Amino acid sequence: MYLTSDKKEELFENHGRLKSKNDTGSPESQIALFTFRINHLTLHLKSNKKDHSTRRGLMKMVGKRRRLLDYLYKNDIERYRAVIAELNLRK
């Protein structure tokens, strides 16, 4: 499987707000996890162009990440800018 529990813990440690592997609820760690999954599915869809169910799941994930980014933008603009810079996302 592409996303093991070790990889998840590494993502949460590197991108989470508390910098611990147990910080799974902060928007920063959730955005990092969605970004990893989105990148994986994007690579999958490049080689499997007719996989429409995966494409739908990808669109749902992009929407969830967008909502989390909007939440950060409204509540704490500095954290939003830090996440955008750290994950190389552009609005």
The first five atom37 places (N, CA, C, CB, O) and aatype in JSON, in Angstrom:
{
  "aatype": [12, 18, 10, 16, 15, 3, 11, 11, 6, 6, 10, 13, 6, 2, 8, 7, 1, 10, 11, 15, 11, 2, 3, 16, 7, 15, 14, 6, 15, 5, 9, 0, 10, 13, 16, 13, 1, 9, 2, 8, 10, 16, 10, 8, 10, 11, 15, 2, 11, 11, 3, 8, 15, 16, 1, 1, 7, 10, 12, 11, 12, 19, 7, 11, 1, 1, 1, 10, 10, 3, 18, 10, 18, 11, 2, 3, 9, 6, 1, 18, 1, 0, 19, 9, 0, 6, 10, 2, 10, 1, 11],
  "atom_mask": [
    [1, 1, 1, 1, 1],
    [1, 1, 1, 1, 1],
    [1, 1, 1, 1, 1],
    [1, 1, 1, 1, 1],
    [1, 1, 1, 1, 1],
    [1, 1, 1, 1, 1],
    [1, 1, 1, 1, 1],
    [1, 1, 1, 1, 1],
    [1, 1, 1, 1, 1],
    [1, 1, 1, 1, 1],
    [1, 1, 1, 1, 1],
    [1, 1, 1, 1, 1],
    [1, 1, 1, 1, 1],
    [1, 1, 1, 1, 1],
    [1, 1, 1, 1, 1],
    [1, 1, 1, 0, 1],
    [1, 1, 1, 1, 1],
    [1, 1, 1, 1, 1],
    [1, 1, 1, 1, 1],
    [1, 1, 1, 1, 1],
    [1, 1, 1, 1, 1],
    [1, 1, 1, 1, 1],
    [1, 1, 1, 1, 1],
    [1, 1, 1, 1, 1],
    [1, 1, 1, 0, 1],
    [1, 1, 1, 1, 1],
    [1, 1, 1, 1, 1],
    [1, 1, 1, 1, 1],
    [1, 1, 1, 1, 1],
    [1, 1, 1, 1, 1],
    [1, 1, 1, 1, 1],
    [1, 1, 1, 1, 1],
    [1, 1, 1, 1, 1],
    [1, 1, 1, 1, 1],
    [1, 1, 1, 1, 1],
    [1, 1, 1, 1, 1],
    [1, 1, 1, 1, 1],
    [1, 1, 1, 1, 1],
    [1, 1, 1, 1, 1],
    [1, 1, 1, 1, 1],
    [1, 1, 1, 1, 1],
    [1, 1, 1, 1, 1],
    [1, 1, 1, 1, 1],
    [1, 1, 1, 1, 1],
    [1, 1, 1, 1, 1],
    [1, 1, 1, 1, 1],
    [1, 1, 1, 1, 1],
    [1, 1, 1, 1, 1],
    [1, 1, 1, 1, 1],
    [1, 1, 1, 1, 1],
    [1, 1, 1, 1, 1],
    [1, 1, 1, 1, 1],
    [1, 1, 1, 1, 1],
    [1, 1, 1, 1, 1],
    [1, 1, 1, 1, 1],
    [1, 1, 1, 1, 1],
    [1, 1, 1, 0, 1],
    [1, 1, 1, 1, 1],
    [1, 1, 1, 1, 1],
    [1, 1, 1, 1, 1],
    [1, 1, 1, 1, 1],
    [1, 1, 1, 1, 1],
    [1, 1, 1, 0, 1],
    [1, 1, 1, 1, 1],
    [1, 1, 1, 1, 1],
    [1, 1, 1, 1, 1],
    [1, 1, 1, 1, 1],
    [1, 1, 1, 1, 1],
    [1, 1, 1, 1, 1],
    [1, 1, 1, 1, 1],
    [1, 1, 1, 1, 1],
    [1, 1, 1, 1, 1],
    [1, 1, 1, 1, 1],
    [1, 1, 1, 1, 1],
    [1, 1, 1, 1, 1],
    [1, 1, 1, 1, 1],
    [1, 1, 1, 1, 1],
    [1, 1, 1, 1, 1],
    [1, 1, 1, 1, 1],
    [1, 1, 1, 1, 1],
    [1, 1, 1, 1, 1],
    [1, 1, 1, 1, 1],
    [1, 1, 1, 1, 1],
    [1, 1, 1, 1, 1],
    [1, 1, 1, 1, 1],
    [1, 1, 1, 1, 1],
    [1, 1, 1, 1, 1],
    [1, 1, 1, 1, 1],
    [1, 1, 1, 1, 1],
    [1, 1, 1, 1, 1],
    [1, 1, 1, 1, 1]
  ],
  "atom_positions": [
    [[0.84, -1.18, 0.0], [0.0, 0.0, 0.0], [0.88, 1.24, 0.0], [-0.95, 0.0, 1.21], [1.96, 1.24, 0.58]],
    [[0.42, 2.27, -0.64], [1.23, 3.46, -0.81], [1.33, 4.31, 0.46], [0.68, 4.28, -1.93], [2.3, 5.05, 0.62]],
    [[0.36, 4.22, 1.35], [0.35, 5.07, 2.54], [0.34, 4.19, 3.79], [-0.88, 6.02, 2.52], [-0.72, 3.75, 4.23]],
    [[1.51, 3.94, 4.34], [1.62, 3.12, 5.54], [1.46, 4.0, 6.77], [2.97, 2.37, 5.58], [1.48, 5.23, 6.67]],
    [[1.3, 3.38, 7.92], [1.16, 4.15, 9.15], [2.44, 4.91, 9.47], [0.78, 3.22, 10.31], [2.38, 5.98, 10.07]],
    [[3.59, 4.36, 9.09], [4.85, 5.08, 9.31], [4.9, 6.36, 8.48], [6.04, 4.18, 8.96], [5.37, 7.39, 8.96]],
    [[4.42, 6.27, 7.25], [4.42, 7.45, 6.38], [3.46, 8.51, 6.92], [4.03, 7.07, 4.94], [3.76, 9.7, 6.87]],
    [[2.3, 8.08, 7.45], [1.36, 9.02, 8.04], [1.97, 9.72, 9.24], [0.06, 8.3, 8.46], [1.86, 10.94, 9.38]],
    [[2.63, 8.95, 10.12], [3.26, 9.55, 11.29], [4.33, 10.55, 10.88], [3.86, 8.46, 12.17], [4.48, 11.6, 11.5]],
    [[5.08, 10.23, 9.83], [6.1, 11.15, 9.34], [5.47, 12.45, 8.83], [6.93, 10.49, 8.22], [5.98, 13.53, 9.1]],
    [[4.36, 12.33, 8.1], [3.66, 13.52, 7.62], [3.16, 14.38, 8.77], [2.49, 13.12, 6.72], [3.29, 15.6, 8.75]],
    [[2.59, 13.72, 9.8], [2.07, 14.47, 10.93], [3.19, 15.14, 11.73], [1.26, 13.55, 11.84], [3.01, 16.25, 12.23]],
    [[4.33, 14.48, 11.85], [5.45, 15.08, 12.57], [6.02, 16.27, 11.82], [6.54, 14.04, 12.8], [6.36, 17.29, 12.42]],
    [[6.13, 16.15, 10.5], [6.75, 17.21, 9.72], [5.85, 18.41, 9.51], [7.18, 16.68, 8.4], [6.33, 19.55, 9.46]],
    [[4.55, 18.18, 9.37], [3.65, 19.26, 8.98], [2.62, 19.63, 10.04], [2.95, 18.89, 7.75], [1.91, 20.62, 9.87]],
    [[2.53, 18.87, 11.11], [1.53, 19.15, 12.13], [1.84, 20.39, 12.93], [0.0, 0.0, 0.0], [2.97, 20.88, 12.93]],
    [[0.86, 20.87, 13.6], [1.02, 22.09, 14.4], [1.86, 21.83, 15.64], [-0.34, 22.66, 14.79], [2.66, 22.68, 16.03]],
    [[1.69, 20.66, 16.27], [2.41, 20.34, 17.49], [3.71, 19.6, 17.24], [1.53, 19.53, 18.4], [4.45, 19.33, 18.18]],
    [[3.99, 19.26, 15.99], [5.19, 18.52, 15.6], [5.32, 17.2, 16.34], [6.43, 19.37, 15.86], [6.41, 16.82, 16.77]],
    [[4.21, 16.49, 16.48], [4.23, 15.15, 17.06], [3.43, 14.23, 16.15], [3.66, 15.14, 18.51], [2.63, 14.68, 15.34]],
    [[3.66, 12.92, 16.3], [2.95, 11.97, 15.44], [1.49, 11.81, 15.82], [3.64, 10.63, 15.49], [0.72, 11.21, 15.06]],
    [[1.1, 12.33, 16.98], [-0.29, 12.21, 17.42], [-1.14, 13.41, 17.02], [-0.34, 12.04, 18.92], [-2.33, 13.45, 17.32]],
    [[-0.55, 14.38, 16.34], [-1.29, 15.58, 15.93], [-1.99, 15.32, 14.61], [-0.33, 16.81, 15.82], [-1.53, 15.74, 13.55]],
    [[-3.11, 14.61, 14.68], [-3.82, 14.24, 13.46], [-4.98, 15.16, 13.15], [-4.32, 12.82, 13.56], [-5.54, 15.09, 12.06]],
    [[-5.35, 16.02, 14.06], [-6.55, 16.83, 13.88], [-6.31, 18.24, 13.41], [0.0, 0.0, 0.0], [-7.25, 18.92, 13.0]],
    [[-5.08, 18.72, 13.47], [-4.83, 20.1, 13.06], [-5.02, 20.24, 11.56], [-3.41, 20.54, 13.48], [-4.74, 19.3, 10.81]],
    [[-5.49, 21.4, 11.11], [-5.68, 21.58, 9.67], [-4.39, 21.41, 8.87], [-6.26, 22.95, 9.41], [-4.42, 20.93, 7.74]],
    [[-3.27, 21.8, 9.45], [-2.0, 21.68, 8.74], [-1.67, 20.23, 8.43], [-0.88, 22.31, 9.55], [-1.26, 19.9, 7.32]],
    [[-1.85, 19.35, 9.42], [-1.54, 17.94, 9.2], [-2.54, 17.3, 8.24], [-1.53, 17.18, 10.53], [-2.16, 16.45, 7.43]],
    [[-3.81, 17.68, 8.33], [-4.8, 17.13, 7.41], [-4.55, 17.59, 5.98], [-6.21, 17.54, 7.85], [-4.71, 16.8, 5.05]],
    [[-4.16, 18.84, 5.8], [-3.85, 19.35, 4.47], [-2.66, 18.61, 3.89], [-3.58, 20.86, 4.51], [-2.64, 18.28, 2.71]],
    [[-1.64, 18.35, 4.73], [-0.47, 17.62, 4.26], [-0.84, 16.2, 3.83], [0.61, 17.56, 5.37], [-0.35, 15.71, 2.81]],
    [[-1.71, 15.54, 4.6], [-2.14, 14.19, 4.25], [-2.95, 14.2, 2.94], [-2.98, 13.59, 5.38], [-2.72, 13.35, 2.08]],
    [[-3.87, 15.14, 2.8], [-4.65, 15.23, 1.56], [-3.74, 15.52, 0.37], [-5.73, 16.32, 1.67], [-3.95, 14.98, -0.71]],
    [[-2.73, 16.36, 0.55], [-1.82, 16.68, -0.54], [-1.06, 15.45, -0.98], [-0.84, 17.78, -0.12], [-0.88, 15.22, -2.18]],
    [[-0.6, 14.65, -0.02], [0.12, 13.41, -0.37], [-0.8, 12.48, -1.15], [0.63, 12.7, 0.91], [-0.39, 11.92, -2.17]],
    [[-2.03, 12.3, -0.68], [-2.97, 11.41, -1.35], [-3.37, 11.93, -2.73], [-4.21, 11.21, -0.5], [-3.52, 11.15, -3.67]],
    [[-3.53, 13.25, -2.87], [-3.88, 13.86, -4.15], [-2.76, 13.64, -5.16], [-4.17, 15.36, -3.98], [-3.02, 13.31, -6.31]],
    [[-1.53, 13.82, -4.73], [-0.4, 13.61, -5.64], [-0.33, 12.16, -6.1], [0.91, 14.01, -4.96], [-0.05, 11.89, -7.27]],
    [[-0.59, 11.23, -5.19], [-0.58, 9.81, -5.56], [-1.67, 9.49, -6.58], [-0.75, 8.93, -4.31], [-1.42, 8.81, -7.58]],
    [[-2.88, 9.98, -6.34], [-3.98, 9.69, -7.26], [-3.79, 10.38, -8.6], [-5.31, 10.13, -6.64], [-4.21, 9.86, -9.63]],
    [[-3.15, 11.53, -8.61], [-2.88, 12.22, -9.87], [-1.95, 11.38, -10.74], [-2.27, 13.6, -9.61], [-2.17, 11.27, -11.95]],
    [[-0.92, 10.8, -10.12], [-0.03, 9.92, -10.88], [-0.77, 8.69, -11.39], [1.16, 9.49, -10.01], [-0.54, 8.25, -12.52]],
    [[-1.66, 8.14, -10.57], [-2.44, 6.97, -10.98], [-3.32, 7.31, -12.19], [-3.32, 6.47, -9.81], [-3.43, 6.52, -13.13]],
    [[-3.94, 8.49, -12.16], [-4.87, 8.84, -13.24], [-4.15, 9.2, -14.53], [-5.74, 9.99, -12.81], [-4.76, 9.17, -15.6]],
    [[-2.88, 9.54, -14.45], [-2.14, 9.81, -15.69], [-1.99, 8.54, -16.52], [-0.77, 10.4, -15.37], [-1.97, 8.6, -17.75]],
    [[-1.88, 7.41, -15.85], [-1.73, 6.16, -16.6], [-3.06, 5.42, -16.78], [-0.74, 5.26, -15.9], [-3.15, 4.54, -17.63]],
    [[-4.07, 5.75, -15.99], [-5.38, 5.09, -16.08], [-6.45, 6.16, -16.34], [-5.71, 4.29, -14.76], [-7.18, 6.55, -15.43]],
    [[-6.52, 6.6, -17.56], [-7.37, 7.75, -17.9], [-8.87, 7.47, -17.78], [-7.06, 8.19, -19.29], [-9.65, 8.41, -17.63]],
    [[-9.28, 6.22, -17.85], [-10.71, 5.9, -17.82], [-11.21, 5.48, -16.44], [-11.0, 4.82, -18.81], [-12.32, 4.97, -16.32]],
    [[-10.41, 5.68, -15.43], [-10.79, 5.3, -14.06], [-11.6, 6.45, -13.45], [-9.53, 4.98, -13.18], [-11.06, 7.29, -12.73]],
    [[-12.88, 6.47, -13.74], [-13.71, 7.6, -13.35], [-14.06, 7.6, -11.86], [-14.98, 7.6, -14.15], [-14.25, 8.67, -11.28]],
    [[-14.13, 6.44, -11.23], [-14.44, 6.42, -9.8], [-13.28, 7.01, -8.99], [-14.73, 4.98, -9.34], [-13.51, 7.69, -7.99]],
    [[-12.06, 6.75, -9.42], [-10.91, 7.34, -8.74], [-10.87, 8.84, -9.0], [-9.6, 6.69, -9.22], [-10.51, 9.61, -8.1]],
    [[-11.23, 9.26, -10.19], [-11.27, 10.69, -10.51], [-12.28, 11.41, -9.62], [-11.63, 10.9, -11.99], [-12.02, 12.53, -9.17]],
    [[-13.41, 10.78, -9.37], [-14.42, 11.38, -8.49], [-13.89, 11.5, -7.06], [-15.71, 10.55, -8.5], [-14.09, 12.52, -6.41]],
    [[-13.21, 10.45, -6.58], [-12.61, 10.5, -5.26], [-11.55, 11.58, -5.16], [0.0, 0.0, 0.0], [-11.42, 12.24, -4.13]],
    [[-10.78, 11.76, -6.23], [-9.77, 12.81, -6.26], [-10.42, 14.18, -6.17], [-8.93, 12.7, -7.55], [-9.94, 15.05, -5.44]],
    [[-11.5, 14.39, -6.89], [-12.18, 15.68, -6.85], [-12.75, 15.97, -5.45], [-13.31, 15.72, -7.89], [-12.73, 17.11, -5.0]],
    [[-13.25, 14.94, -4.78], [-13.76, 15.12, -3.42], [-12.63, 15.5, -2.47], [-14.45, 13.83, -2.93], [-12.81, 16.35, -1.6]],
    [[-11.45, 14.88, -2.65], [-10.31, 15.2, -1.8], [-9.81, 16.62, -2.03], [-9.18, 14.21, -2.04], [-9.45, 17.32, -1.09]],
    [[-9.8, 17.03, -3.28], [-9.38, 18.39, -3.6], [-10.33, 19.39, -2.94], [-9.32, 18.61, -5.13], [-9.9, 20.42, -2.43]],
    [[-11.63, 19.09, -2.96], [-12.61, 19.96, -2.32], [-12.42, 20.03, -0.81], [0.0, 0.0, 0.0], [-12.54, 21.11, -0.23]],
    [[-12.14, 18.9, -0.18], [-11.9, 18.89, 1.26], [-10.67, 19.7, 1.61], [-11.75, 17.45, 1.77], [-10.67, 20.47, 2.58]],
    [[-9.6, 19.53, 0.81], [-8.38, 20.31, 1.08], [-8.65, 21.79, 0.89], [-7.24, 19.85, 0.17], [-8.14, 22.61, 1.66]],
    [[-9.43, 22.14, -0.13], [-9.76, 23.54, -0.38], [-10.53, 24.14, 0.8], [-10.58, 23.68, -1.68], [-10.27, 25.27, 1.21]],
    [[-11.49, 23.37, 1.35], [-12.25, 23.86, 2.5], [-11.37, 24.05, 3.72], [-13.38, 22.9, 2.84], [-11.54, 25.03, 4.46]],
    [[-10.42, 23.14, 3.95], [-9.49, 23.31, 5.07], [-8.6, 24.53, 4.86], [-8.62, 22.05, 5.24], [-8.34, 25.27, 5.81]],
    [[-8.16, 24.75, 3.64], [-7.35, 25.94, 3.36], [-8.16, 27.22, 3.55], [-6.79, 25.88, 1.94], [-7.64, 28.21, 4.07]],
    [[-9.42, 27.2, 3.14], [-10.29, 28.37, 3.35], [-10.5, 28.64, 4.83], [-11.64, 28.15, 2.66], [-10.52, 29.79, 5.26]],
    [[-10.64, 27.58, 5.62], [-10.78, 27.72, 7.08], [-9.55, 28.41, 7.68], [-11.0, 26.35, 7.74], [-9.67, 29.34, 8.47]],
    [[-8.37, 27.94, 7.28], [-7.15, 28.56, 7.78], [-7.04, 30.0, 7.32], [-5.92, 27.77, 7.31], [-6.6, 30.86, 8.09]],
    [[-7.42, 30.28, 6.1], [-7.34, 31.63, 5.57], [-8.21, 32.59, 6.37], [-7.76, 31.65, 4.1], [-7.8, 33.72, 6.66]],
    [[-9.42, 32.13, 6.74], [-10.33, 32.99, 7.5], [-9.9, 33.19, 8.94], [-11.72, 32.41, 7.47], [-10.08, 34.27, 9.49]],
    [[-9.32, 32.15, 9.55], [-9.04, 32.21, 10.98], [-7.62, 32.63, 11.34], [-9.31, 30.9, 11.58], [-7.43, 33.32, 12.34]],
    [[-6.63, 32.24, 10.54], [-5.24, 32.59, 10.86], [-4.43, 32.64, 9.57], [-4.62, 31.56, 11.87], [-3.96, 31.62, 9.06]],
    [[-4.29, 33.86, 9.04], [-3.65, 34.03, 7.74], [-2.19, 33.62, 7.75], [-3.78, 35.48, 7.29], [-1.67, 33.17, 6.73]],
    [[-1.5, 33.76, 8.88], [-0.09, 33.39, 8.96], [0.1, 31.88, 8.85], [0.52, 33.9, 10.26], [1.01, 31.41, 8.16]],
    [[-0.75, 31.12, 9.51], [-0.68, 29.66, 9.4], [-0.99, 29.23, 7.97], [-1.66, 28.99, 10.38], [-0.38, 28.3, 7.46]],
    [[-1.96, 29.91, 7.33], [-2.31, 29.62, 5.94], [-1.1, 29.83, 5.04], [-3.49, 30.51, 5.48], [-0.78, 28.97, 4.21]],
    [[-0.44, 30.96, 5.18], [0.73, 31.25, 4.35], [1.86, 30.26, 4.6], [1.23, 32.67, 4.61], [2.58, 29.89, 3.68]],
    [[2.02, 29.83, 5.85], [3.06, 28.86, 6.17], [2.77, 27.52, 5.49], [3.17, 28.67, 7.69], [3.69, 26.88, 4.97]],
    [[1.52, 27.09, 5.5], [1.16, 25.82, 4.88], [1.35, 25.9, 3.36], [-0.31, 25.44, 5.22], [1.86, 24.96, 2.75]],
    [[0.94, 27.0, 2.77], [1.09, 27.18, 1.33], [2.56, 27.11, 0.93], [0.47, 28.52, 0.88], [2.91, 26.47, -0.06]],
    [[3.41, 27.78, 1.7], [4.85, 27.79, 1.39], [5.48, 26.42, 1.63], [5.57, 28.85, 2.22], [6.32, 25.97, 0.85]],
    [[5.09, 25.76, 2.71], [5.69, 24.49, 3.09], [5.35, 23.38, 2.1], [5.24, 24.1, 4.48], [6.2, 22.54, 1.79]],
    [[4.13, 23.36, 1.62], [3.69, 22.28, 0.73], [3.75, 22.66, -0.74], [2.29, 21.87, 1.08], [3.36, 21.87, -1.6]],
    [[4.24, 23.85, -1.04], [4.36, 24.35, -2.42], [3.02, 24.35, -3.13], [5.36, 23.5, -3.2], [2.92, 23.91, -4.28]],
    [[1.98, 24.84, -2.45], [0.66, 24.98, -3.05], [0.48, 26.43, -3.46], [-0.46, 24.53, -2.06], [1.02, 27.34, -2.83]],
    [[-0.28, 26.65, -4.5], [-0.59, 28.0, -4.91], [-2.09, 28.15, -4.98], [0.06, 28.35, -6.26], [-2.81, 27.2, -5.31]],
    [[-2.57, 29.33, -4.67], [-3.99, 29.56, -4.74], [-4.38, 29.88, -6.15], [-4.42, 30.66, -3.8], [-5.56, 30.11, -6.43]]
  ]
}
